[in-house]
Amino acid sequence: MKTYQIPENKKLRIAISGLSGCGNTTVSKKLSEMLGVRMINYTFRNLAEEQNIPLSTIIENAKTDDSYDKTVDTKQVEMAREVSCVLGSRLAVWMLPEADLKVYLFASPRVRAERIQNREGGTLEEIMNFTSMRDDADTQRYKRLYNIDNRKYDFVDLIIDTEKMNPDQITSLIIETLIKKGLLVQG
């Protein structure tokens, strides 16, 4: 197995974003393990555990109280600024502008729904409808909270169509890009 090192006295921060079902969490986890850096994916679930509140309560409250989103987003960015890491979240590429590498993953709505169905079950039609509704709601919320249009990601360093690649291939492409940019050396 190949090993990689971050150049001496440097921190490496990689931000990975994309809509649900694109592979953000899978790729972020795999990449953080390969590089031996922390994966940061702080979510409502983590907040619920820390505050000893049911996740369902947090989700319901977040519909009318923006402080939940802001707490999660702020905490992720604070954590990412502390150490070398892979920050994997819907807004990572926007919220961590100083990231050394910004990666956006995408796939068609159908492929995303099929992946979610494989992971969580349900009918494809229901998942496609729910995912479309969630995407629209997320876009509106991000615009309202941060003036971010998550449909505009042309500023990132690397855009990857995850329909045509598996997680290992995606991770390899990211590592190749890091090496080319001098952000990583093969050990």
C-alpha positions as CSV (number, residue, x, y, z in Angstrom):
1,M,0.0,0.0,0.0
2,K,1.3,3.4,-0.9
3,T,1.9,6.0,1.8
4,Y,1.7,9.7,1.5
5,Q,3.1,12.6,3.6
6,I,2.2,16.2,4.0
7,P,5.3,18.4,3.4
8,E,7.0,19.2,6.7
9,N,5.7,22.1,8.7
10,K,2.5,22.3,6.6
11,K,-1.1,21.7,7.3
12,L,-3.3,20.2,4.6
13,R,-7.0,21.0,4.4
14,I,-9.2,19.4,1.8
15,A,-12.8,20.5,1.4
16,I,-15.2,18.1,-0.4
17,S,-18.8,19.0,-1.2
18,G,-21.7,17.7,-3.3
19,L,-25.3,16.9,-3.0
20,S,-26.6,13.8,-1.1
21,G,-25.8,10.5,-2.8
22,C,-22.7,11.9,-4.6
23,G,-20.2,10.1,-2.3
24,N,-19.1,13.0,-0.1
25,T,-18.9,11.0,3.1
26,T,-17.5,7.8,1.5
27,V,-14.8,9.7,-0.4
28,S,-13.9,12.0,2.6
29,K,-13.6,9.0,4.9
30,K,-11.5,7.0,2.5
31,L,-9.2,10.0,1.8
32,S,-8.7,10.9,5.4
33,E,-7.8,7.3,6.2
34,M,-5.3,7.1,3.3
35,L,-3.7,10.4,4.3
36,G,-3.8,9.7,8.1
37,V,-5.6,13.0,8.7
38,R,-8.8,13.8,10.6
39,M,-12.1,13.6,8.8
40,I,-14.5,16.3,9.8
41,N,-18.2,15.8,9.2
42,Y,-19.9,17.4,12.1
43,T,-23.7,17.1,11.7
44,F,-27.0,17.6,13.4
45,R,-26.5,14.0,14.7
46,N,-23.3,15.1,16.5
47,L,-25.0,18.2,17.9
48,A,-27.9,16.0,19.2
49,E,-25.4,13.7,21.0
50,E,-23.5,16.6,22.5
51,Q,-26.7,18.3,23.7
52,N,-28.4,15.0,24.7
53,I,-31.4,15.9,22.5
54,P,-33.1,13.5,20.1
55,L,-32.0,14.0,16.5
56,S,-35.6,14.3,15.4
57,T,-36.0,17.3,17.8
58,I,-33.0,19.0,16.3
59,I,-34.2,18.5,12.8
60,E,-37.7,19.8,13.6
61,N,-36.3,22.8,15.5
62,A,-33.9,23.6,12.7
63,K,-36.8,24.2,10.4
64,T,-37.6,27.5,12.2
65,D,-34.4,28.2,14.1
66,D,-31.3,28.9,12.0
67,S,-29.0,28.6,15.0
68,Y,-28.8,24.9,14.6
69,D,-27.3,25.2,11.0
70,K,-25.0,28.0,12.1
71,T,-23.8,26.1,15.1
72,V,-23.0,23.0,13.0
73,D,-21.4,25.0,10.2
74,T,-19.3,27.2,12.5
75,K,-18.1,24.2,14.5
76,Q,-17.0,22.3,11.4
77,V,-15.0,25.2,10.1
78,E,-13.4,25.8,13.5
79,M,-12.4,22.2,13.7
80,A,-11.0,22.2,10.2
81,R,-8.8,25.2,10.9
82,E,-7.1,23.4,13.8
83,V,-5.5,20.5,12.0
84,S,-4.8,18.8,8.7
85,C,-8.1,17.3,7.7
86,V,-10.7,16.4,5.1
87,L,-13.8,18.5,5.6
88,G,-16.7,16.7,4.0
89,S,-20.0,18.6,4.0
90,R,-22.6,20.1,1.7
91,L,-21.0,23.5,2.2
92,A,-17.3,22.7,2.8
93,V,-16.0,24.3,-0.4
94,W,-17.8,27.6,0.4
95,M,-17.3,27.6,4.2
96,L,-13.6,26.9,4.2
97,P,-12.3,29.3,1.5
98,E,-8.7,28.7,2.6
99,A,-8.8,25.0,1.9
100,D,-5.7,23.8,0.0
101,L,-7.9,21.8,-2.4
102,K,-11.6,22.2,-3.0
103,V,-13.4,19.2,-4.6
104,Y,-17.0,19.1,-5.8
105,L,-18.6,15.7,-6.5
106,F,-21.7,15.4,-8.6
107,A,-24.0,12.7,-10.1
108,S,-27.4,12.8,-11.8
109,P,-30.5,12.8,-9.6
110,R,-31.3,9.2,-10.6
111,V,-27.9,7.8,-9.7
112,R,-27.9,9.7,-6.4
113,A,-31.4,8.3,-5.6
114,E,-30.3,4.8,-6.5
115,R,-27.3,5.1,-4.1
116,I,-29.6,6.4,-1.4
117,Q,-32.0,3.6,-2.0
118,N,-29.2,1.0,-1.7
119,R,-28.1,2.6,1.6
120,E,-31.5,3.3,3.1
121,G,-34.2,1.3,1.2
122,G,-37.5,2.7,-0.1
123,T,-38.8,3.1,-3.6
124,L,-36.8,4.9,-6.2
125,E,-39.7,7.3,-7.0
126,E,-40.1,8.3,-3.4
127,I,-36.4,8.8,-2.9
128,M,-36.1,10.9,-6.1
129,N,-39.0,13.1,-5.0
130,F,-37.7,13.5,-1.5
131,T,-34.1,14.2,-2.7
132,S,-35.4,16.8,-5.2
133,M,-37.4,18.5,-2.4
134,R,-34.4,18.4,0.0
135,D,-32.0,19.8,-2.7
136,D,-34.4,22.7,-3.3
137,A,-34.9,23.4,0.4
138,D,-31.1,23.2,1.1
139,T,-30.4,25.6,-1.8
140,Q,-33.0,28.1,-0.4
141,R,-31.6,27.8,3.1
142,Y,-28.0,28.2,2.1
143,K,-28.9,31.3,0.1
144,R,-30.9,32.8,3.1
145,L,-28.3,31.9,5.8
146,Y,-25.0,32.6,4.0
147,N,-25.9,34.0,0.5
148,I,-24.3,30.9,-0.9
149,D,-25.7,29.4,-4.2
150,N,-24.7,25.8,-3.9
151,R,-25.5,25.3,-7.6
152,K,-22.5,27.4,-8.5
153,Y,-19.2,25.6,-7.8
154,D,-17.1,26.5,-10.8
155,F,-14.5,28.1,-8.5
156,V,-13.3,24.7,-7.1
157,D,-10.1,23.0,-8.0
158,L,-11.5,19.7,-9.0
159,I,-15.0,18.7,-10.2
160,I,-15.6,15.0,-10.3
161,D,-18.5,13.1,-12.0
162,T,-18.9,10.3,-9.5
163,E,-21.2,8.3,-11.8
164,K,-18.2,7.2,-13.9
165,M,-15.8,6.4,-11.0
166,N,-15.8,4.3,-7.9
167,P,-14.7,5.7,-4.5
168,D,-11.1,4.3,-4.9
169,Q,-10.7,5.9,-8.3
170,I,-12.1,9.2,-7.0
171,T,-9.7,9.1,-4.0
172,S,-6.8,8.3,-6.4
173,L,-7.6,11.3,-8.6
174,I,-7.7,13.6,-5.6
175,I,-4.4,12.2,-4.3
176,E,-2.8,12.7,-7.8
177,T,-4.0,16.3,-7.8
178,L,-2.6,16.9,-4.4
179,I,0.8,15.5,-5.5
180,K,0.8,17.6,-8.7
181,K,0.1,20.8,-6.6
182,G,2.9,19.9,-4.2
183,L,0.6,19.5,-1.3
184,L,1.4,15.9,-0.8
185,V,4.5,13.7,-1.3
186,Q,4.5,9.9,-1.8
187,G,6.3,8.3,1.1
